Amino acid sequence: MATQTSFDIDLEIVEPTEFKSKPKDDELKFGQTFTDRMLLREFKNGVWDKGTIKPFGNFSLSPATAVFHYGQEIFEGLKAFRQVNGNIVIFRPDQNAKRMISSAHRMVIPPVSEEYFLQSISRLVEMEQDWVPKKRGTALYIRPTMIATEPALGVHPSDSYYFYVILSPSGPYFKEGFSPTKIMVEDHFTRAAHGGTGAAKAGGNYGGSLLAGQRAKEQGYSQVLWLDANERKYVEEVGAMNIAFVLYDVIYTPPLSGSILPGITRKSIITLCDDLGFTIKEEALTLDDIIEGLESGNMTEIFGMGTAASVAPVGELKIHDEVYVVDGGSIGTTTQALYDELTGIQYGEKEDRHGWIHTIVEH
């Protein structure tokens, strides 16, 4: 059921004069290496230009540029995979396009169309196909971004913008790879409140999370688990991914209440739970629910869900000053099954029953 993406979009092409050496798959870290080309499209005088695929390079922006002062910025994250048959594919880019349009509306940025998003990114990936790594667990990470570029002070929406896309061949997001990671509950700072920008993929949401994340890492934890901003009672999401809990053999994931990012991996996992016969409920759990479940042994698994992290088992959870080991620090059977199913579809080892795979290069 894979979808073949067309490339009939009109883009200006400027070829690089020099090309970088490509790192070996075993050397790849997350988001530290970038390909030879990027996409840049500019909005000014009320219209978007057609866009250019050009050599990867720096921008020259005024110190007064609006994005530096008022944070009018959004981004996306998606991946291209080299499947076992050699095809180059992107996983569910239509969902990223829809979410970026939604984020743009929230941040008062003129959106690019879904068709432009899909075709321009597909063309860029097709041109950079040699950068898609081959090893399982690696992928070509795709980062579309929109920034306000008006060089003027004063709190108002910008009158000019960049939409740009860069590509990064990447290894696993967590240094542990697919093995249990350690998470710490943040009970002082909050990530987002109802009515805020938590459901938009805006850079400010992540900037405001850095202090808590730094404190967690100082204590040996990879990520922060956020609580709701109102009561600090209900769990919401982890800094880089949505979260799920297996309690009494039922999977619980917090509902999309406006303060949680509507994750595309989260959405995919909900569908895969139905496929595999797992019961999943979009219901909020309290911190007390989680403590009771871990202490009684009725909470058997915790896992994260995100584009960068894929499905990430949680082996240890720190709540206040107590440390709870989840299922002996092992990878649970539910987490393993969902990881195998999701990555199997992405790498072409399992059937794409839902039309999630967009083929860019077919071999």
PyMOL commands that set and color helices and strands:
alter all, ss='L'
color gray80, all
select helices_A, chain A and resi 25-27+66-70+93-106+114-127+129-131+203-207+210-218+264-276+287-296+327-329+333-346
alter helices_A, ss='H'
color red, helices_A
select strands_A, chain A and resi 3-4+12-13+37-44+47-48+52-55+73-75+78-82+88-91+139-148+161-170+181-186+223-227+235-238+242-247+250-252+280-281+299-306+310-319+322-325+357-361
alter strands_A, ss='S'
color yellow, strands_A
deselect
rebuild
show_as cartoon
